[in-house]
């Protein structure tokens, strides 16, 4: 007996919500044994799950199946991270590029910032 791939991805905390996990599978960002799949595809022990995040592909080998979400410390009992160092480096490079692209605090002003600005401009 297997477990649905979308449910498993959510259970081992590779996706924040079950609906996000299902959407990732539908969009082709999750593959099992390098094959495109549907959210209802059953997985079994030993399968390799590939998840594409931005420009990197993270790979995990299924050790043990589960049907309930587990705590972060218990995830390593169910999957093994087999992502290559090259892919990790690509993801780190992407993250650094995003930090330099838009510095923190330079985006849309917060509500407090807008109020302070309005108070300053309306000062008579």
C-alpha distance (Angstrom), angle and dihedral (degrees) to the residues before:
residue distance angle dihedral
X1 . . .
X2 3.79 . .
X3 3.78 137.0 .
X4 3.80 125.7 -121.0
X5 3.78 109.3 -95.8
X6 3.81 94.3 -131.1
X7 3.79 91.3 52.4
X8 3.80 92.4 46.5
X9 3.82 92.5 50.3
X10 3.80 88.6 53.1
X11 3.83 93.8 43.8
X12 3.82 93.4 55.2
X13 3.81 91.4 46.4
X14 3.81 98.5 -111.8
X15 3.82 87.0 128.4
X16 3.79 128.3 36.1
X17 3.83 96.1 -135.2
X18 3.77 135.8 17.6
X19 3.81 91.6 -117.4
X20 3.82 90.7 53.3
X21 3.82 88.9 50.7
X22 3.81 90.8 51.4
X23 3.80 91.4 47.8
X24 3.83 91.3 49.9
X25 3.80 90.4 53.7
X26 3.82 92.6 46.6
X27 3.81 91.4 51.3
X28 3.81 91.6 51.7
X29 3.80 96.0 -111.8
X30 3.82 91.4 123.1
X31 3.79 121.6 59.9
X32 3.80 131.2 176.5
X33 3.81 116.9 -146.3
X34 3.85 87.7 -13.4
X35 3.81 92.8 -60.4
X36 3.79 127.8 121.4
X37 3.79 110.0 -114.4
X38 3.79 145.2 -177.0
X39 3.83 122.7 -118.1
X40 3.81 91.1 -107.2
X41 3.83 93.9 58.3
X42 3.79 111.6 123.9
X43 3.79 118.3 -131.2
X44 3.77 129.1 -159.5
X45 3.79 138.1 -163.8
X46 3.80 114.1 -64.3
X47 3.82 95.6 29.0
X48 3.80 117.7 132.5
X49 3.82 116.0 -131.4
X50 3.82 117.0 -158.1
X51 3.79 118.6 -163.0
X52 3.80 121.6 -170.9
X53 3.80 114.8 -146.2
X54 3.80 114.7 179.7
X55 3.82 102.8 -53.5
X56 3.82 101.0 -17.3
X57 3.81 133.0 79.4
X58 3.80 115.9 -141.4
X59 3.81 116.9 -160.1
X60 3.79 128.4 -158.4
X61 3.82 130.7 -179.4
X62 3.80 115.8 -141.8
X63 3.81 110.0 -123.7
X64 3.77 100.6 172.0
X65 3.80 133.9 2.0
X66 3.79 124.3 -123.5
X67 3.78 136.4 174.8
X68 3.80 101.8 -157.3
X69 3.79 128.3 65.7
X70 3.80 112.8 -101.0
X71 3.78 133.8 -154.5
X72 3.79 119.1 -92.7
X73 3.81 92.8 -106.2
X74 3.82 91.9 56.0
X75 3.82 96.3 50.5
X76 3.81 92.6 88.8
X77 3.83 88.9 63.2
X78 3.81 89.8 63.8
X79 3.82 106.3 35.2
X80 3.78 136.2 30.0
X81 3.81 119.3 -146.9
X82 3.82 108.2 -129.3
X83 3.82 97.1 166.3
X84 3.80 112.9 144.7
X85 3.82 118.0 -116.6
X86 3.82 89.2 -120.6
X87 3.81 90.8 61.6
X88 3.81 91.8 47.2
X89 3.80 89.7 51.7
X90 3.83 90.6 50.3
X91 3.80 90.2 53.5
X92 3.82 92.8 47.4
X93 3.81 89.6 50.4
X94 3.81 89.5 51.4
X95 3.81 91.5 50.6
X96 3.82 92.1 49.6
X97 3.80 90.7 48.9
X98 3.80 90.0 52.7
X99 3.82 91.4 51.2
X100 3.79 92.9 52.5
X101 3.79 92.8 41.1
X102 3.80 92.7 63.3
X103 3.78 120.7 14.9
X104 3.77 117.1 -142.6
X105 3.77 112.4 -93.9
X106 3.80 96.8 20.8
X107 3.79 95.2 97.3
X108 3.77 131.4 79.5
X109 3.80 112.2 -22.1
X110 3.78 117.7 -111.0
X111 3.77 122.5 -117.1
X112 3.80 90.2 -100.1
X113 3.83 90.8 50.6
X114 3.81 90.9 51.7
X115 3.81 92.4 49.0
X116 3.79 91.8 48.9
X117 3.80 90.2 49.4
X118 3.81 92.4 48.1
X119 3.82 90.7 49.1
X120 3.79 90.7 50.3
X121 3.83 94.4 47.3
X122 3.81 94.3 45.4
X123 3.79 92.2 49.3
X124 3.81 110.3 123.3
